[in-house]
Amino acid sequence: MMTPLAFSTNMPTLPSLCECGASRTMGQAAQMELQAFGSCNGFRPWLGPGTKEPCGLPNRLLIRHASNAYFPQILSVISIPDARSALNGIVISLWADFLSDANSAEDVGKLRKKPTVAAGLQGYDDETVAKAIDRVRAGAAGEDRPVKEVEFEALSQANEELGNDTPDGDFYARALKRAVWDSPLLKDIERVVLVHRLCEVSAQLGFTRFEAAVADIHGDIPNDLDLQVIRAPLSLDASWLPAIENRGEGIFIQFKAEAVNSWLKRNEVVKRGELLADGFDGWKADHKNSSREFPGLPYYLLHSISHLLMTVISLECGYPGSSLREHIYMERGEYAILIYTGSSDSEGTLGGLVLAGRDLKRHFIRALDAGTLCSNDPVCALNVPGEQRHQHLLGSACHGCLLISETLCEQRNDFLDRALVVPTIAGSGSAFFDLKG
């Protein structure tokens, strides 16, 4: 009877021998094509006895306490009132008797002469009501929308106040007057909203091994992970998921869409985009079953700005860097970022981030200045995606400039390039901000 082959940690020239005289080096254990560990038997011990599933895929080497042994798959949503839902409900209640024949804002204005309609639509302008009528007529009033679309719509429409400023409130935000933060350097920013109170709800959907699960750029997580590993369930037939509410505050920064679109048309930006797209194609070649898509240059830009701001703000806002998080918005041709705190205790609600928002002009200048030169330059600035260190999804980005803790980044430190934000010593000419202006 043959005994299993032995694995040796010795040098390949001096392998230890099995009783049968055969030997292998430890390096062969990591080679998938050799299938040194046989096939998976489908056993899932965290679900209890008798929970095997058909599998048969080759087993992979994984050190017991390795950092990639367990990645929780988390979906986080900020609890923000959906203005559409309330208006849709009002339109539906008035539909049969009054609004079914309205086709334009002018029709809505005429119908307001009726007391019932005027009372129901109070606080909404005719154009907004007309759009809600179109949604109801198309049957889209109750549709599920991407998480970030709802968040962006509420924050981008916040004027004086949004939500309730009460001690136990979930959300309260106020737009910051342009005179407070305006400067020639920030001419391409549309609005700044200070979120005094917010509630982040995080739920664990499952977990993965080897590769971490990340949401797409719209905040949604696919059923199966797009990195050649599948999400493992938390239980066999759970009707609920473990979740936690985190209280905090934040800064919402919306950029002018026409400025971003004009920047995208520049020849230097197009060339930089081709370079980053080639890097993504290289990553895709290593993950052939992935459904992940290239997010586009606006995402690289916003994501990089967010990381630069998070780094400099964390030095003065009174919170540790581990308390800051981000949401990147690219919804309906609009662009914005939200930097916020999320903590299970009172640490995320001390007011330091809102105070930093009032001094946003100074923080922006410091962030852009920090991005122009990295401690790892010229290596960082001259990095070509995929050619050095297999960083296919990074342009000019490293731990000396843009990378932060992976748990704080919504894409786990992927899709970053400071050359799109500010001029670097590489001289690519693709910077969004003109520091000389």
SVG drawing of the C-alpha trace seen along z (x, -y; Angstrom):
<svg xmlns="http://www.w3.org/2000/svg" viewBox="-62 -85 83 87">
<polyline fill="none" stroke="black" stroke-width="0.4" points="0.0,0.0 1.4,-3.4 1.7,-6.1 1.0,-9.8 3.8,-11.8 5.7,-14.0 6.1,-17.7 9.4,-19.1 10.3,-22.6 13.9,-21.9 15.8,-23.2 14.8,-21.5 18.3,-19.9 17.8,-18.2 14.2,-17.0 13.1,-14.8 11.8,-11.4 8.6,-9.6 8.6,-5.9 8.1,-5.0 11.1,-7.1 9.2,-9.8 9.5,-13.5 8.2,-16.9 9.2,-20.5 6.9,-22.8 6.7,-25.1 4.7,-22.6 1.9,-22.8 1.0,-26.2 0.9,-25.1 -2.8,-24.6 -2.0,-22.6 -0.5,-19.8 -3.6,-19.5 -1.4,-18.4 -4.2,-18.4 -6.8,-16.6 -10.4,-17.8 -12.8,-19.5 -15.3,-17.2 -17.9,-20.1 -17.8,-19.9 -19.0,-23.2 -18.3,-22.9 -19.5,-26.4 -23.0,-25.3 -23.1,-22.3 -23.1,-18.5 -24.5,-17.1 -24.0,-20.2 -21.9,-18.9 -22.5,-20.2 -21.3,-18.9 -18.0,-20.5 -15.0,-18.6 -12.9,-21.7 -9.2,-21.4 -8.2,-22.3 -5.9,-25.3 -3.1,-26.0 -4.2,-28.3 -2.3,-29.0 -4.6,-28.8 -4.1,-32.3 -3.4,-34.0 -5.0,-37.4 -6.9,-36.0 -8.5,-33.2 -11.7,-35.1 -13.2,-38.2 -16.6,-39.3 -18.9,-40.4 -20.5,-43.6 -23.2,-45.8 -23.5,-49.3 -26.3,-51.8 -26.7,-55.3 -30.2,-55.8 -31.4,-58.9 -35.0,-59.9 -36.0,-59.1 -37.8,-62.2 -39.2,-60.2 -41.0,-57.7 -43.0,-60.3 -44.0,-62.2 -44.8,-58.9 -47.2,-58.0 -49.0,-61.3 -49.3,-61.1 -50.7,-57.6 -53.3,-58.7 -54.5,-61.5 -54.1,-59.5 -57.6,-58.1 -59.5,-61.3 -57.2,-64.1 -53.7,-63.3 -54.3,-60.4 -54.7,-62.8 -51.9,-65.2 -49.1,-65.1 -47.0,-68.2 -46.0,-70.7 -48.6,-73.1 -51.3,-70.5 -50.2,-70.1 -50.4,-73.9 -54.0,-73.9 -54.9,-71.0 -53.6,-72.9 -56.7,-75.1 -58.5,-72.2 -58.2,-72.4 -57.5,-68.6 -54.7,-68.7 -53.2,-71.9 -53.1,-70.5 -51.6,-67.2 -48.9,-68.7 -47.9,-71.4 -44.1,-71.9 -43.5,-70.3 -43.1,-72.4 -44.9,-71.5 -41.9,-70.1 -41.0,-67.7 -44.6,-66.5 -44.7,-66.0 -41.7,-63.7 -43.4,-61.7 -46.5,-61.4 -44.3,-60.0 -42.8,-57.5 -46.2,-56.3 -47.5,-56.1 -44.5,-54.0 -45.0,-51.7 -41.6,-52.6 -42.8,-54.3 -42.1,-51.3 -38.9,-50.1 -35.8,-49.2 -33.1,-51.7 -29.3,-51.4 -28.3,-52.3 -26.1,-55.2 -28.7,-56.7 -31.1,-57.4 -28.2,-58.7 -27.0,-61.1 -30.4,-62.4 -31.1,-63.4 -27.7,-65.0 -27.5,-66.8 -31.0,-68.4 -30.3,-69.5 -30.7,-73.2 -31.1,-74.9 -32.0,-71.7 -32.7,-68.0 -33.9,-65.7 -34.6,-66.5 -32.1,-68.0 -33.1,-66.0 -30.8,-64.1 -32.3,-60.7 -32.6,-61.6 -31.1,-59.4 -30.2,-62.1 -29.8,-65.9 -27.8,-67.9 -27.4,-71.5 -25.9,-73.0 -22.8,-75.2 -22.9,-78.6 -20.5,-79.0 -18.9,-82.1 -17.5,-79.9 -15.4,-77.6 -15.2,-79.2 -11.8,-79.9 -10.3,-79.8 -8.9,-76.4 -12.3,-75.0 -14.2,-76.6 -15.3,-73.2 -17.1,-72.2 -20.9,-72.6 -21.9,-72.3 -20.8,-71.3 -23.3,-69.8 -22.5,-69.3 -24.1,-66.1 -24.5,-66.8 -26.2,-63.4 -26.2,-60.2 -26.9,-56.6 -25.0,-53.9 -26.6,-50.4 -24.1,-47.6 -25.2,-44.0 -23.0,-40.9 -24.2,-38.9 -21.7,-36.1 -17.9,-35.6 -15.3,-34.6 -11.8,-33.2 -8.7,-34.1 -10.4,-37.2 -12.4,-40.0 -15.9,-40.9 -16.4,-44.5 -19.5,-46.4 -19.7,-47.7 -19.5,-51.5 -23.2,-51.8 -23.1,-50.3 -24.6,-47.0 -23.0,-43.6 -23.6,-40.7 -24.8,-37.4 -21.6,-35.7 -18.3,-37.3 -16.6,-38.4 -13.1,-37.3 -13.4,-33.6 -14.6,-32.7 -18.2,-32.3 -19.8,-33.8 -20.3,-31.3 -23.6,-31.6 -23.8,-32.4 -26.5,-29.8 -28.6,-27.3 -32.0,-29.0 -31.6,-32.4 -34.5,-34.8 -32.4,-37.6 -28.8,-38.9 -26.6,-40.3 -26.5,-44.1 -25.4,-47.1 -26.3,-50.8 -23.4,-53.3 -24.0,-56.9 -21.8,-59.6 -21.4,-62.8 -20.0,-63.7 -19.1,-66.1 -20.7,-65.8 -18.8,-67.4 -20.5,-67.6 -18.5,-68.5 -19.7,-70.3 -20.6,-67.7 -19.7,-70.0 -16.2,-70.5 -15.6,-66.7 -16.9,-66.0 -14.7,-68.7 -11.7,-67.3 -12.4,-63.8 -12.1,-65.2 -8.5,-66.3 -6.0,-64.3 -3.7,-63.8 -6.6,-62.4 -7.6,-60.1 -4.1,-58.7 -4.0,-58.2 -7.3,-56.4 -6.0,-54.0 -3.0,-53.2 -5.3,-52.5 -7.7,-50.5 -4.8,-48.3 -3.9,-47.7 -7.5,-46.6 -7.4,-44.3 -4.3,-42.7 -6.2,-42.2 -9.1,-40.8 -6.8,-38.3 -5.9,-36.9 -9.6,-36.8 -11.3,-35.3 -14.6,-34.6 -14.9,-38.1 -17.9,-40.2 -16.1,-43.3 -16.1,-46.2 -13.7,-49.1 -15.2,-52.0 -14.1,-54.8 -11.8,-57.8 -14.3,-59.8 -14.3,-57.1 -10.5,-57.1 -10.5,-60.8 -13.2,-61.0 -11.7,-58.0 -8.2,-59.6 -9.5,-63.0 -11.4,-61.2 -8.3,-59.4 -6.2,-62.6 -8.9,-64.4 -9.4,-61.6 -5.7,-61.6 -5.3,-65.3 -8.6,-65.7 -7.9,-62.8 -4.9,-64.8 -7.0,-67.6 -10.7,-66.5 -10.2,-64.7 -11.0,-61.2 -8.5,-58.5 -8.0,-57.7 -9.7,-54.3 -13.0,-56.2 -13.3,-57.8 -15.1,-56.2 -16.1,-57.1 -18.9,-56.8 -18.2,-57.7 -21.1,-58.8 -21.4,-58.6 -25.1,-58.8 -27.0,-60.0 -24.0,-61.9 -23.3,-63.6 -20.2,-63.3 -19.7,-63.6 -18.0,-62.1 -19.1,-61.7 -16.5,-61.4 -18.1,-60.3 -17.6,-58.7 -19.1,-55.4 -18.7,-54.2 -20.7,-52.0 -20.2,-54.4 -20.3,-58.2 -16.9,-58.7 -18.3,-59.3 -20.6,-62.1 -18.3,-64.6 -18.6,-67.3 -15.0,-67.3 -15.8,-66.3 -18.5,-69.0 -16.0,-71.5 -13.4,-70.4 -16.1,-70.9 -16.3,-74.6 -12.6,-74.8 -12.7,-72.7 -10.8,-75.2 -7.7,-74.9 -8.0,-71.1 -8.4,-70.9 -5.2,-72.9 -3.3,-70.7 -4.6,-67.5 -3.7,-68.6 -0.3,-69.7 0.3,-66.4 -0.6,-64.6 1.9,-66.3 4.9,-64.6 5.0,-61.1 7.8,-59.9 8.2,-57.0 8.7,-59.2 9.9,-58.8 8.9,-55.1 5.3,-55.9 4.8,-58.6 6.3,-56.5 4.3,-53.4 2.7,-51.7 -0.3,-49.6 0.5,-45.9 4.2,-46.3 5.5,-46.8 4.5,-44.7 1.4,-43.4 -0.6,-46.4 -3.0,-46.3 -5.7,-48.5 -3.4,-51.3 -1.8,-54.2 0.4,-56.6 -0.6,-55.3 1.1,-53.6 1.2,-53.6 3.2,-56.8 0.4,-58.8 -3.1,-57.3 -3.5,-53.9 -5.3,-53.8 -6.6,-50.9 -8.5,-48.5 -11.5,-48.3 -12.1,-52.0 -12.0,-52.1 -15.1,-51.0 -13.0,-49.3 -10.2,-48.0 -7.6,-50.4 -8.3,-49.6 -8.9,-52.2 -6.6,-55.0 -4.3,-57.4 -3.1,-60.8 -1.9,-61.8 -5.5,-62.4 -5.9,-64.8 -2.7,-66.9 0.5,-67.3 3.2,-64.8 6.9,-64.6 5.9,-62.2 4.3,-65.1 1.4,-63.2 -0.6,-66.4 -3.8,-64.7 -4.4,-66.6 -8.0,-67.8 -6.8,-70.6 -4.6,-73.4 -2.4,-74.3 -0.9,-77.3 -4.3,-78.9"/>
</svg>
